[in-house]
């Protein structure tokens, strides 16, 4: 039984993940150079690619289900791995290779996204530290002589109003 459409869809998955990896690598440069407009554009591009991935995933699910319908395996595992025993050797090898490649691309994307997350957190720490340096601590705004005791008028019998004035 042929699985040409599933192979094509899986190849498209690999291509989309490579494009997402490229975008993630470009985000590093944008984050390091603090180029917010480039970062916004990359996020928009990434969102479009993720939408394409969702559509391809739906398509893959329908193609796998159609494959099992064609061969009459109603109770089979509706996954690509579940398809492998029913395929010719050439198609099986190609699907297994595409699966491995896809797993590698997903792992690379996960690592790159973790790196980007760390860079963003570091940038936020730097911004917070800069703000802390620019804004004075509220306790440091008022100066008081260290040896001078704070006197409360009501404790020493003084009134708030000066009656002699």
Legacy VTK file of the C-alpha trace (Angstrom):
# vtk DataFile Version 3.0
C-alpha trace
ASCII
DATASET POLYDATA
POINTS 165 float
0.000 0.000 0.000
1.367 3.445 -0.911
1.827 6.194 1.622
2.980 8.906 -0.780
0.694 11.633 0.624
1.788 10.910 4.213
5.443 11.035 3.147
4.887 14.387 1.438
3.111 15.769 4.500
5.872 14.582 6.811
8.465 16.169 4.499
6.482 19.429 4.736
6.580 19.079 8.553
10.363 18.798 8.443
10.597 21.836 6.154
8.367 23.937 8.428
10.393 22.964 11.488
13.617 23.929 9.713
12.080 27.302 8.926
11.046 27.679 12.575
14.615 26.852 13.619
15.922 29.523 11.276
13.487 32.055 12.751
14.544 31.060 16.282
18.192 31.617 15.333
17.346 35.030 13.901
15.547 35.900 17.140
18.848 35.499 19.011
20.419 38.279 16.956
17.348 40.492 17.389
17.309 39.954 21.153
21.043 40.597 21.509
20.876 43.782 19.442
17.663 44.891 21.175
15.938 45.293 17.788
12.297 45.152 18.836
10.851 45.767 15.372
12.822 42.825 13.950
11.754 40.680 16.909
8.092 41.595 16.363
8.379 40.691 12.675
10.007 37.360 13.538
7.242 36.581 16.022
4.622 37.324 13.340
6.457 35.030 10.919
6.704 32.352 13.581
2.979 32.587 14.296
2.200 32.107 10.603
4.470 29.037 10.466
2.801 27.586 13.553
-0.579 28.036 11.904
0.728 26.180 8.851
1.950 23.394 11.163
-1.510 23.061 12.680
-3.047 22.726 9.244
-0.448 20.141 8.211
-1.115 18.171 11.388
-4.823 17.994 10.560
-3.944 16.958 7.027
-1.550 14.272 8.311
-4.232 12.864 10.591
-6.713 12.636 7.737
-4.151 11.042 5.414
-3.151 8.421 7.981
-6.814 7.630 8.657
-7.446 7.359 4.906
-4.468 4.996 4.586
-5.888 2.665 7.226
-9.335 2.859 5.647
-7.855 1.780 2.304
-6.131 -1.247 3.783
-9.125 -2.122 5.950
-7.372 -1.879 9.307
-10.084 -0.287 11.458
-8.549 -1.028 14.869
-4.981 -0.017 13.949
-2.925 2.651 15.715
-3.625 5.767 13.633
-0.044 6.999 13.700
2.836 6.991 11.271
4.563 4.366 13.407
1.418 2.270 13.153
1.635 2.500 9.364
5.168 1.124 9.113
4.315 -2.605 9.186
1.945 -2.151 6.249
4.412 -0.364 3.973
6.893 -1.548 1.385
10.505 -1.444 2.534
11.433 1.657 0.508
8.516 3.708 1.856
9.083 2.423 5.389
12.748 3.483 5.306
11.830 6.896 3.930
9.164 7.442 6.610
11.529 6.317 9.380
14.217 8.685 8.082
11.726 11.571 7.962
10.583 10.750 11.503
14.158 10.827 12.804
14.844 14.094 10.992
11.664 15.619 12.381
12.572 14.572 15.928
16.016 16.159 15.491
14.486 19.391 14.191
11.981 19.513 17.055
14.773 18.945 19.608
16.898 21.674 18.023
13.935 24.052 18.063
13.234 23.267 21.705
16.849 23.981 22.676
16.931 27.214 20.691
13.671 28.388 22.256
15.087 27.662 25.723
18.161 29.728 24.848
15.950 32.576 23.606
13.915 32.383 26.817
17.088 32.693 28.884
18.250 35.668 26.804
14.919 37.425 27.284
14.978 36.776 31.040
18.529 38.141 31.202
17.439 41.240 29.278
14.557 41.749 31.703
16.905 41.430 34.670
19.163 44.052 33.100
16.220 46.413 32.517
15.025 45.949 36.114
18.529 46.556 37.443
18.820 49.718 35.338
15.491 50.962 36.637
16.560 50.251 40.213
19.681 52.329 39.667
17.734 55.232 38.164
14.920 55.298 40.699
15.947 56.089 44.272
14.917 53.863 47.125
12.029 55.552 49.021
13.868 55.100 52.327
16.862 57.055 50.992
14.821 60.107 49.939
14.636 61.669 53.417
17.773 62.430 55.322
17.839 62.323 59.076
20.789 62.684 61.376
21.671 59.230 62.682
22.136 60.346 66.310
18.985 62.422 66.401
16.101 60.641 68.041
12.807 60.907 66.369
10.615 62.909 68.650
6.931 62.649 68.709
5.230 65.766 69.975
2.512 63.900 71.769
5.037 61.814 73.745
6.807 64.812 75.240
3.701 66.819 75.976
4.034 69.225 73.088
1.156 70.223 70.966
1.196 70.247 67.217
0.237 73.914 67.298
2.566 76.613 68.599
0.407 78.478 71.082
2.871 81.350 71.523
2.666 82.440 67.939
LINES 1 166
165 0 1 2 3 4 5 6 7 8 9 10 11 12 13 14 15 16 17 18 19 20 21 22 23 24 25 26 27 28 29 30 31 32 33 34 35 36 37 38 39 40 41 42 43 44 45 46 47 48 49 50 51 52 53 54 55 56 57 58 59 60 61 62 63 64 65 66 67 68 69 70 71 72 73 74 75 76 77 78 79 80 81 82 83 84 85 86 87 88 89 90 91 92 93 94 95 96 97 98 99 100 101 102 103 104 105 106 107 108 109 110 111 112 113 114 115 116 117 118 119 120 121 122 123 124 125 126 127 128 129 130 131 132 133 134 135 136 137 138 139 140 141 142 143 144 145 146 147 148 149 150 151 152 153 154 155 156 157 158 159 160 161 162 163 164
